[in-house]
Amino acid sequence: LVCLKLQEQEGNQRAATVAAMDAWHTCKPFVTGSMAGCMAATVIQPIDMVKVRIQVGAADGGSTSPVHIAKTMLRDEGPRAFWRGMSAGYLRQVLYTGSRLSLYDSFTAAASAPGQPLPFWKSGLCALSAGGIAAVVGNPADLSLIRMQSDALLPVAERRGYKNVFHALSVIVKTEGAPGLFKGAAATSTRAMALNFGMLTFNAQAKQQLGAMGCTPGGKVQVFGAAAVGGFFGAVLSLPFDFVKTQIQKMRPDANGNFQYKGPVDCARQIVAAGGPLRLWTGFPVYFMRSAPLSTITLIAQDYIKKMWGQMGL
């Protein structure tokens, strides 16, 4: 009886271990993407702050000089202003980046044939799908980040003085209702699809090309080179959508309850009518300095975290 009892306990322990490992393997892509995104966001946050101020200034007729904006922020708000909204930034990375990278890995794994490279069109479709879904999941955090970053530009009487991301979320729900958390979701999804297509599809394609050129698979040249290519194309393709997204998410109703833009298409139309198509690429140097390194650091961190799991036996 004692032996049977011990065998039963060992069997239960093995079953629990298998169940725990199955759960971990399911969650691992999401955890990996979230960690990589948070690492990159910590480094890029000051540039992202300046980028948002440039886009707000371009729409409102203010300064779009990154140097002038950075100096004004430092003088009027202090060094901490460059990291304003960091709690929302981290939540966004967990929800959005964790989702898009894990979904992309899952989609590409399902679409791949054993021993064959994934065709460009399949990789692109996986990236577009993952980006669009993840953007909806992360929209509340993204909206909170934009509100926290642009709050100091409002007249003093209109400022919300957000304390953290949860305070920002609660204020949005109280003043605009729960659906307000998804304001700009269409623009956010479109922007995420463009960014994911440029970042992940071209990163995967560059890895294949660098491998064919003789670069060591998983080596520094392949990882860094492919990440840089993905970062560049992600920035170029996503900026117009990011510009429109910022305008949609920062707008508030006027005294009559009306909004400046009816939606992303109307926003883009008004911006192009006022300043031409290139207005949508306003602040590209700063956006590139923010977006390309963010994508590059995220992809590099993702690769190294995956290696770390392997070394840990996870």
C-alpha positions as YAML, in Angstrom:
chain: A
units: angstrom
residues:
- id: 1
  name: LEU
  ca: [0.00, 0.00, 0.00]
- id: 2
  name: VAL
  ca: [2.84, 2.35, 0.85]
- id: 3
  name: CYS
  ca: [4.49, 1.67, -2.51]
- id: 4
  name: LEU
  ca: [1.21, 2.25, -4.34]
- id: 5
  name: LYS
  ca: [0.73, 5.52, -2.46]
- id: 6
  name: LEU
  ca: [4.25, 6.69, -3.39]
- id: 7
  name: GLN
  ca: [3.71, 5.76, -7.03]
- id: 8
  name: GLU
  ca: [0.43, 7.67, -7.05]
- id: 9
  name: GLN
  ca: [2.16, 10.75, -5.59]
- id: 10
  name: GLU
  ca: [4.98, 10.52, -8.15]
- id: 11
  name: GLY
  ca: [2.43, 10.19, -10.92]
- id: 12
  name: ASN
  ca: [0.54, 13.25, -9.69]
- id: 13
  name: GLN
  ca: [3.79, 15.23, -9.46]
- id: 14
  name: ARG
  ca: [4.77, 14.28, -13.02]
- id: 15
  name: ALA
  ca: [1.30, 15.22, -14.27]
- id: 16
  name: ALA
  ca: [1.51, 18.58, -12.47]
- id: 17
  name: THR
  ca: [4.97, 19.21, -13.93]
- id: 18
  name: VAL
  ca: [3.80, 18.38, -17.45]
- id: 19
  name: ALA
  ca: [0.76, 20.65, -17.03]
- id: 20
  name: ALA
  ca: [2.96, 23.49, -15.74]
- id: 21
  name: MET
  ca: [5.39, 23.11, -18.67]
- id: 22
  name: ASP
  ca: [2.51, 23.06, -21.15]
- id: 23
  name: ALA
  ca: [1.15, 26.28, -19.63]
- id: 24
  name: TRP
  ca: [4.63, 27.84, -19.75]
- id: 25
  name: HIS
  ca: [5.16, 26.92, -23.40]
- id: 26
  name: THR
  ca: [1.80, 28.52, -24.19]
- id: 27
  name: CYS
  ca: [2.64, 31.72, -22.32]
- id: 28
  name: LYS
  ca: [6.36, 31.89, -23.20]
- id: 29
  name: PRO
  ca: [5.99, 33.81, -26.52]
- id: 30
  name: PHE
  ca: [3.82, 36.43, -24.78]
- id: 31
  name: VAL
  ca: [6.23, 36.76, -21.83]
- id: 32
  name: THR
  ca: [9.18, 36.99, -24.23]
- id: 33
  name: GLY
  ca: [7.56, 39.71, -26.31]
- id: 34
  name: SER
  ca: [6.49, 41.68, -23.22]
- id: 35
  name: MET
  ca: [9.99, 41.59, -21.72]
- id: 36
  name: ALA
  ca: [11.61, 42.62, -25.00]
- id: 37
  name: GLY
  ca: [9.14, 45.49, -25.47]
- id: 38
  name: CYS
  ca: [9.60, 46.83, -21.94]
- id: 39
  name: MET
  ca: [13.39, 46.77, -22.29]
- id: 40
  name: ALA
  ca: [13.20, 48.74, -25.53]
- id: 41
  name: ALA
  ca: [10.60, 51.21, -24.20]
- id: 42
  name: THR
  ca: [12.79, 52.11, -21.22]
- id: 43
  name: VAL
  ca: [15.56, 53.22, -23.57]
- id: 44
  name: ILE
  ca: [13.38, 54.97, -26.15]
- id: 45
  name: GLN
  ca: [10.83, 56.75, -23.91]
- id: 46
  name: PRO
  ca: [12.50, 60.23, -24.00]
- id: 47
  name: ILE
  ca: [12.57, 60.19, -27.82]
- id: 48
  name: ASP
  ca: [8.96, 58.97, -27.92]
- id: 49
  name: MET
  ca: [7.96, 61.88, -25.68]
- id: 50
  name: VAL
  ca: [9.54, 64.39, -28.06]
- id: 51
  name: LYS
  ca: [7.94, 62.62, -31.03]
- id: 52
  name: VAL
  ca: [4.44, 63.01, -29.58]
- id: 53
  name: ARG
  ca: [5.06, 66.69, -28.83]
- id: 54
  name: ILE
  ca: [6.21, 67.23, -32.44]
- id: 55
  name: GLN
  ca: [3.07, 65.62, -33.83]
- id: 56
  name: VAL
  ca: [0.84, 67.65, -31.52]
- id: 57
  name: GLY
  ca: [2.72, 70.82, -32.47]
- id: 58
  name: ALA
  ca: [2.40, 70.09, -36.20]
- id: 59
  name: ALA
  ca: [-1.36, 69.73, -35.92]
- id: 60
  name: ASP
  ca: [-1.83, 72.77, -33.66]
- id: 61
  name: GLY
  ca: [0.55, 75.10, -35.47]
- id: 62
  name: GLY
  ca: [3.28, 74.93, -32.82]
- id: 63
  name: SER
  ca: [6.98, 74.19, -33.07]
- id: 64
  name: THR
  ca: [8.11, 70.95, -34.69]
- id: 65
  name: SER
  ca: [11.80, 71.40, -33.92]
- id: 66
  name: PRO
  ca: [12.97, 68.49, -31.75]
- id: 67
  name: VAL
  ca: [15.75, 70.61, -30.24]
- id: 68
  name: HIS
  ca: [13.38, 73.45, -29.33]
- id: 69
  name: ILE
  ca: [10.80, 71.04, -27.90]
- id: 70
  name: ALA
  ca: [13.39, 69.16, -25.84]
- id: 71
  name: LYS
  ca: [14.85, 72.41, -24.46]
- id: 72
  name: THR
  ca: [11.38, 73.74, -23.61]
- id: 73
  name: MET
  ca: [10.43, 70.52, -21.84]
- id: 74
  name: LEU
  ca: [13.65, 70.52, -19.85]
- id: 75
  name: ARG
  ca: [13.23, 74.18, -18.87]
- id: 76
  name: ASP
  ca: [9.50, 74.16, -18.06]
- id: 77
  name: GLU
  ca: [8.89, 70.62, -16.82]
- id: 78
  name: GLY
  ca: [12.25, 69.25, -15.73]
- id: 79
  name: PRO
  ca: [14.10, 66.03, -16.70]
- id: 80
  name: ARG
  ca: [11.30, 63.79, -15.38]
- id: 81
  name: ALA
  ca: [9.05, 65.08, -18.18]
- id: 82
  name: PHE
  ca: [10.89, 62.89, -20.68]
- id: 83
  name: TRP
  ca: [9.69, 59.79, -18.84]
- id: 84
  name: ARG
  ca: [6.12, 61.00, -18.25]
- id: 85
  name: GLY
  ca: [3.66, 58.21, -18.97]
- id: 86
  name: MET
  ca: [6.19, 55.44, -18.36]
- id: 87
  name: SER
  ca: [3.64, 53.32, -16.47]
- id: 88
  name: ALA
  ca: [1.33, 53.50, -19.49]
- id: 89
  name: GLY
  ca: [4.29, 52.75, -21.73]
- id: 90
  name: TYR
  ca: [5.07, 49.55, -19.83]
- id: 91
  name: LEU
  ca: [1.44, 48.44, -19.81]
- id: 92
  name: ARG
  ca: [1.28, 49.12, -23.55]
- id: 93
  name: GLN
  ca: [4.37, 47.01, -24.17]
- id: 94
  name: VAL
  ca: [2.96, 44.11, -22.14]
- id: 95
  name: LEU
  ca: [-0.43, 44.18, -23.87]
- id: 96
  name: TYR
  ca: [0.54, 45.30, -27.38]
- id: 97
  name: THR
  ca: [4.11, 44.13, -28.00]
- id: 98
  name: GLY
  ca: [3.63, 40.93, -26.03]
- id: 99
  name: SER
  ca: [0.53, 40.14, -28.10]
- id: 100
  name: ARG
  ca: [1.87, 41.08, -31.54]
- id: 101
  name: LEU
  ca: [5.18, 39.23, -31.21]
- id: 102
  name: SER
  ca: [3.62, 36.12, -29.68]
- id: 103
  name: LEU
  ca: [0.80, 36.07, -32.23]
- id: 104
  name: TYR
  ca: [3.29, 36.53, -35.07]
- id: 105
  name: ASP
  ca: [5.36, 33.59, -33.81]
- id: 106
  name: SER
  ca: [2.22, 31.47, -33.47]
- id: 107
  name: PHE
  ca: [0.88, 32.43, -36.90]
- id: 108
  name: THR
  ca: [4.20, 31.85, -38.68]
- id: 109
  name: ALA
  ca: [4.65, 28.50, -36.92]
- id: 110
  name: ALA
  ca: [1.22, 27.42, -38.15]
- id: 111
  name: ALA
  ca: [1.88, 28.70, -41.69]
- id: 112
  name: SER
  ca: [5.38, 27.26, -42.07]
- id: 113
  name: ALA
  ca: [6.23, 24.03, -43.86]
- id: 114
  name: PRO
  ca: [8.92, 21.91, -42.15]
- id: 115
  name: GLY
  ca: [12.40, 22.64, -43.48]
- id: 116
  name: GLN
  ca: [11.25, 25.45, -45.82]
- id: 117
  name: PRO
  ca: [11.58, 29.23, -45.41]
- id: 118
  name: LEU
  ca: [8.30, 31.09, -44.99]
- id: 119
  name: PRO
  ca: [7.33, 32.95, -48.22]
- id: 120
  name: PHE
  ca: [7.32, 36.75, -48.01]
- id: 121
  name: TRP
  ca: [3.58, 37.03, -48.61]
- id: 122
  name: LYS
  ca: [2.77, 34.55, -45.83]
- id: 123
  name: SER
  ca: [5.09, 36.34, -43.42]
- id: 124
  name: GLY
  ca: [3.47, 39.65, -44.35]
- id: 125
  name: LEU
  ca: [-0.05, 38.29, -43.82]
- id: 126
  name: CYS
  ca: [0.96, 36.91, -40.41]
- id: 127
  name: ALA
  ca: [2.48, 40.27, -39.45]
- id: 128
  name: LEU
  ca: [-0.59, 42.24, -40.56]
- id: 129
  name: SER
  ca: [-2.96, 39.94, -38.67]
- id: 130
  name: ALA
  ca: [-0.87, 39.94, -35.48]
- id: 131
  name: GLY
  ca: [-0.47, 43.72, -35.54]
- id: 132
  name: GLY
  ca: [-4.15, 44.44, -36.04]
- id: 133
  name: ILE
  ca: [-5.31, 42.12, -33.25]
- id: 134
  name: ALA
  ca: [-2.65, 43.27, -30.79]
- id: 135
  name: ALA
  ca: [-3.42, 46.94, -31.40]
- id: 136
  name: VAL
  ca: [-7.02, 46.49, -30.26]
- id: 137
  name: VAL
  ca: [-5.82, 44.67, -27.12]
- id: 138
  name: GLY
  ca: [-3.33, 47.43, -26.31]
- id: 139
  name: ASN
  ca: [-5.43, 50.46, -27.33]
- id: 140
  name: PRO
  ca: [-6.49, 51.50, -23.78]
- id: 141
  name: ALA
  ca: [-2.85, 51.63, -22.65]
- id: 142
  name: ASP
  ca: [-1.79, 53.40, -25.86]
- id: 143
  name: LEU
  ca: [-4.53, 56.00, -25.43]
- id: 144
  name: SER
  ca: [-3.48, 56.57, -21.82]
- id: 145
  name: LEU
  ca: [0.13, 57.05, -22.91]
- id: 146
  name: ILE
  ca: [-0.82, 59.71, -25.48]
- id: 147
  name: ARG
  ca: [-3.04, 61.53, -22.97]
- id: 148
  name: MET
  ca: [-0.30, 61.53, -20.31]
- id: 149
  name: GLN
  ca: [2.36, 62.72, -22.76]
- id: 150
  name: SER
  ca: [0.26, 65.56, -24.18]
- id: 151
  name: ASP
  ca: [-1.45, 66.69, -20.95]
- id: 152
  name: ALA
  ca: [1.14, 69.39, -20.19]
- id: 153
  name: LEU
  ca: [0.40, 71.09, -23.54]
- id: 154
  name: LEU
  ca: [-3.21, 71.83, -22.58]
- id: 155
  name: PRO
  ca: [-4.35, 75.03, -20.87]
- id: 156
  name: VAL
  ca: [-3.90, 74.73, -17.11]
- id: 157
  name: ALA
  ca: [-7.66, 74.59, -16.51]
- id: 158
  name: GLU
  ca: [-8.04, 71.63, -18.88]
- id: 159
  name: ARG
  ca: [-5.15, 69.51, -17.60]
- id: 160
  name: ARG
  ca: [-6.00, 66.23, -15.92]
- id: 161
  name: GLY
  ca: [-2.77, 65.81, -13.98]
- id: 162
  name: TYR
  ca: [-2.63, 62.07, -14.52]
- id: 163
  name: LYS
  ca: [-0.76, 60.30, -11.70]
- id: 164
  name: ASN
  ca: [-0.24, 56.97, -13.45]
- id: 165
  name: VAL
  ca: [-1.75, 54.76, -16.13]
- id: 166
  name: PHE
  ca: [-4.54, 53.48, -13.89]
- id: 167
  name: HIS
  ca: [-5.55, 57.03, -12.98]
- id: 168
  name: ALA
  ca: [-5.56, 57.92, -16.68]
- id: 169
  name: LEU
  ca: [-7.72, 54.89, -17.50]
- id: 170
  name: SER
  ca: [-10.20, 55.75, -14.74]
- id: 171
  name: VAL
  ca: [-10.46, 59.39, -15.89]
- id: 172
  name: ILE
  ca: [-11.12, 58.30, -19.47]
- id: 173
  name: VAL
  ca: [-13.86, 55.90, -18.35]
- id: 174
  name: LYS
  ca: [-15.49, 58.53, -16.09]
- id: 175
  name: THR
  ca: [-15.47, 61.29, -18.71]
- id: 176
  name: GLU
  ca: [-15.95, 59.34, -21.93]
- id: 177
  name: GLY
  ca: [-17.38, 56.00, -20.86]
- id: 178
  name: ALA
  ca: [-15.85, 52.56, -21.29]
- id: 179
  name: PRO
  ca: [-16.01, 52.74, -25.11]
- id: 180
  name: GLY
  ca: [-13.73, 55.79, -24.83]
- id: 181
  name: LEU
  ca: [-10.86, 53.43, -24.01]
- id: 182
  name: PHE
  ca: [-10.94, 52.32, -27.63]
- id: 183
  name: LYS
  ca: [-10.93, 55.78, -29.18]
- id: 184
  name: GLY
  ca: [-8.69, 55.71, -32.22]
- id: 185
  name: ALA
  ca: [-8.65, 51.90, -32.29]
- id: 186
  name: ALA
  ca: [-9.08, 51.88, -36.08]
- id: 187
  name: ALA
  ca: [-6.11, 54.23, -36.55]
- id: 188
  name: THR
  ca: [-4.09, 52.32, -33.97]
- id: 189
  name: SER
  ca: [-4.78, 49.01, -35.69]
- id: 190
  name: THR
  ca: [-3.87, 50.38, -39.12]
- id: 191
  name: ARG
  ca: [-0.66, 51.84, -37.75]
- id: 192
  name: ALA
  ca: [0.19, 48.57, -35.99]
- id: 193
  name: MET
  ca: [-0.42, 46.57, -39.15]
- id: 194
  name: ALA
  ca: [1.90, 48.84, -41.14]
- id: 195
  name: LEU
  ca: [4.56, 48.75, -38.41]
- id: 196
  name: ASN
  ca: [4.34, 44.98, -37.99]
- id: 197
  name: PHE
  ca: [4.49, 44.42, -41.74]
- id: 198
  name: GLY
  ca: [7.61, 46.56, -42.09]
- id: 199
  name: MET
  ca: [9.29, 45.42, -38.88]
- id: 200
  name: LEU
  ca: [8.62, 41.67, -38.73]
- id: 201
  name: THR
  ca: [8.26, 40.76, -42.41]
- id: 202
  name: PHE
  ca: [11.42, 42.57, -43.51]
- id: 203
  name: ASN
  ca: [13.28, 41.32, -40.42]
- id: 204
  name: ALA
  ca: [12.44, 37.72, -41.34]
- id: 205
  name: GLN
  ca: [13.31, 38.32, -44.99]
- id: 206
  name: ALA
  ca: [16.61, 39.97, -44.07]
- id: 207
  name: LYS
  ca: [17.52, 37.01, -41.84]
- id: 208
  name: GLN
  ca: [16.94, 34.67, -44.77]
- id: 209
  name: GLN
  ca: [19.03, 36.81, -47.13]
- id: 210
  name: LEU
  ca: [21.87, 37.25, -44.63]
- id: 211
  name: GLY
  ca: [21.85, 33.51, -43.97]
- id: 212
  name: ALA
  ca: [22.08, 32.85, -47.70]
- id: 213
  name: MET
  ca: [25.05, 35.24, -47.86]
- id: 214
  name: GLY
  ca: [26.92, 33.11, -45.35]
- id: 215
  name: CYS
  ca: [26.15, 34.84, -42.07]
- id: 216
  name: THR
  ca: [26.05, 32.49, -39.08]
- id: 217
  name: PRO
  ca: [22.42, 31.66, -38.18]
- id: 218
  name: GLY
  ca: [21.64, 33.38, -34.88]
- id: 219
  name: GLY
  ca: [24.97, 35.23, -34.98]
- id: 220
  name: LYS
  ca: [25.43, 38.92, -34.20]
- id: 221
  name: VAL
  ca: [25.64, 40.01, -37.86]
- id: 222
  name: GLN
  ca: [22.41, 38.26, -38.79]
- id: 223
  name: VAL
  ca: [20.52, 39.34, -35.65]
- id: 224
  name: PHE
  ca: [21.66, 42.99, -35.65]
- id: 225
  name: GLY
  ca: [21.53, 43.40, -39.44]
- id: 226
  name: ALA
  ca: [18.03, 41.95, -39.82]
- id: 227
  name: ALA
  ca: [16.75, 43.95, -36.85]
- id: 228
  name: ALA
  ca: [18.10, 47.20, -38.37]
- id: 229
  name: VAL
  ca: [16.39, 46.45, -41.70]
- id: 230
  name: GLY
  ca: [13.11, 45.68, -39.94]
- id: 231
  name: GLY
  ca: [13.38, 48.85, -37.86]
- id: 232
  name: PHE
  ca: [13.90, 51.05, -40.93]
- id: 233
  name: PHE
  ca: [10.97, 49.69, -42.94]
- id: 234
  name: GLY
  ca: [8.75, 49.70, -39.88]
- id: 235
  name: ALA
  ca: [9.42, 53.42, -39.37]
- id: 236
  name: VAL
  ca: [8.88, 54.41, -43.01]
- id: 237
  name: LEU
  ca: [5.60, 52.53, -43.42]
- id: 238
  name: SER
  ca: [4.03, 53.35, -40.06]
- id: 239
  name: LEU
  ca: [4.67, 57.08, -39.55]
- id: 240
  name: PRO
  ca: [1.62, 58.41, -41.51]
- id: 241
  name: PHE
  ca: [-0.67, 56.12, -39.52]
- id: 242
  name: ASP
  ca: [1.08, 57.01, -36.26]
- id: 243
  name: PHE
  ca: [0.64, 60.73, -37.02]
- id: 244
  name: VAL
  ca: [-3.10, 60.28, -37.61]
- id: 245
  name: LYS
  ca: [-3.43, 58.07, -34.52]
- id: 246
  name: THR
  ca: [-1.90, 60.75, -32.31]
- id: 247
  name: GLN
  ca: [-4.32, 63.41, -33.60]
- id: 248
  name: ILE
  ca: [-7.34, 61.15, -33.04]
- id: 249
  name: GLN
  ca: [-6.34, 60.10, -29.55]
- id: 250
  name: LYS
  ca: [-5.45, 63.56, -28.24]
- id: 251
  name: MET
  ca: [-8.62, 65.31, -29.44]
- id: 252
  name: ARG
  ca: [-11.37, 66.20, -27.00]
- id: 253
  name: PRO
  ca: [-14.92, 67.41, -27.59]
- id: 254
  name: ASP
  ca: [-15.59, 71.13, -27.89]
- id: 255
  name: ALA
  ca: [-18.26, 73.02, -25.95]
- id: 256
  name: ASN
  ca: [-20.94, 71.52, -28.21]
- id: 257
  name: GLY
  ca: [-19.67, 67.98, -27.79]
- id: 258
  name: ASN
  ca: [-18.24, 67.82, -31.32]
- id: 259
  name: PHE
  ca: [-14.83, 66.44, -32.23]
- id: 260
  name: GLN
  ca: [-12.41, 68.00, -34.70]
- id: 261
  name: TYR
  ca: [-12.17, 64.82, -36.78]
- id: 262
  name: LYS
  ca: [-14.90, 62.33, -37.65]
- id: 263
  name: GLY
  ca: [-12.42, 59.47, -37.91]
- id: 264
  name: PRO
  ca: [-8.97, 58.47, -39.22]
- id: 265
  name: VAL
  ca: [-9.86, 59.03, -42.88]
- id: 266
  name: ASP
  ca: [-11.29, 62.49, -42.19]
- id: 267
  name: CYS
  ca: [-8.26, 63.31, -40.04]
- id: 268
  name: ALA
  ca: [-5.84, 62.30, -42.81]
- id: 269
  name: ARG
  ca: [-7.89, 64.24, -45.37]
- id: 270
  name: GLN
  ca: [-7.81, 67.45, -43.32]
- id: 271
  name: ILE
  ca: [-4.09, 67.12, -42.61]
- id: 272
  name: VAL
  ca: [-3.23, 66.55, -46.28]
- id: 273
  name: ALA
  ca: [-5.52, 69.42, -47.35]
- id: 274
  name: ALA
  ca: [-3.78, 71.77, -44.91]
- id: 275
  name: GLY
  ca: [-0.16, 70.80, -45.52]
- id: 276
  name: GLY
  ca: [0.10, 68.31, -48.35]
- id: 277
  name: PRO
  ca: [0.89, 64.57, -48.19]
- id: 278
  name: LEU
  ca: [4.33, 65.10, -46.67]
- id: 279
  name: ARG
  ca: [2.68, 66.58, -43.56]
- id: 280
  name: LEU
  ca: [1.92, 62.97, -42.61]
- id: 281
  name: TRP
  ca: [5.67, 62.35, -42.35]
- id: 282
  name: THR
  ca: [6.26, 65.38, -40.10]
- id: 283
  name: GLY
  ca: [9.03, 64.67, -37.62]
- id: 284
  name: PHE
  ca: [10.36, 61.66, -39.53]
- id: 285
  name: PRO
  ca: [13.97, 62.07, -38.26]
- id: 286
  name: VAL
  ca: [12.80, 61.95, -34.63]
- id: 287
  name: TYR
  ca: [10.26, 59.23, -35.38]
- id: 288
  name: PHE
  ca: [12.97, 57.19, -37.08]
- id: 289
  name: MET
  ca: [15.32, 57.79, -34.12]
- id: 290
  name: ARG
  ca: [12.55, 56.49, -31.89]
- id: 291
  name: SER
  ca: [10.85, 53.80, -33.98]
- id: 292
  name: ALA
  ca: [13.83, 52.17, -35.68]
- id: 293
  name: PRO
  ca: [15.84, 51.71, -32.46]
- id: 294
  name: LEU
  ca: [12.68, 50.58, -30.64]
- id: 295
  name: SER
  ca: [12.05, 47.93, -33.28]
- id: 296
  name: THR
  ca: [15.73, 47.00, -33.44]
- id: 297
  name: ILE
  ca: [16.16, 46.72, -29.66]
- id: 298
  name: THR
  ca: [12.90, 44.78, -29.37]
- id: 299
  name: LEU
  ca: [13.91, 42.26, -32.02]
- id: 300
  name: ILE
  ca: [17.43, 41.86, -30.62]
- id: 301
  name: ALA
  ca: [16.10, 41.49, -27.06]
- id: 302
  name: GLN
  ca: [13.55, 38.95, -28.27]
- id: 303
  name: ASP
  ca: [16.27, 36.83, -29.88]
- id: 304
  name: TYR
  ca: [18.46, 36.93, -26.79]
- id: 305
  name: ILE
  ca: [15.58, 36.18, -24.41]
- id: 306
  name: LYS
  ca: [14.70, 33.15, -26.53]
- id: 307
  name: LYS
  ca: [18.32, 31.99, -26.25]
- id: 308
  name: MET
  ca: [18.18, 32.57, -22.49]
- id: 309
  name: TRP
  ca: [15.11, 30.33, -22.18]
- id: 310
  name: GLY
  ca: [16.96, 27.63, -24.07]
- id: 311
  name: GLN
  ca: [20.02, 27.89, -21.82]
- id: 312
  name: MET
  ca: [17.75, 27.65, -18.77]
- id: 313
  name: GLY
  ca: [16.06, 24.57, -20.15]
- id: 314
  name: LEU
  ca: [12.76, 26.37, -20.52]
...
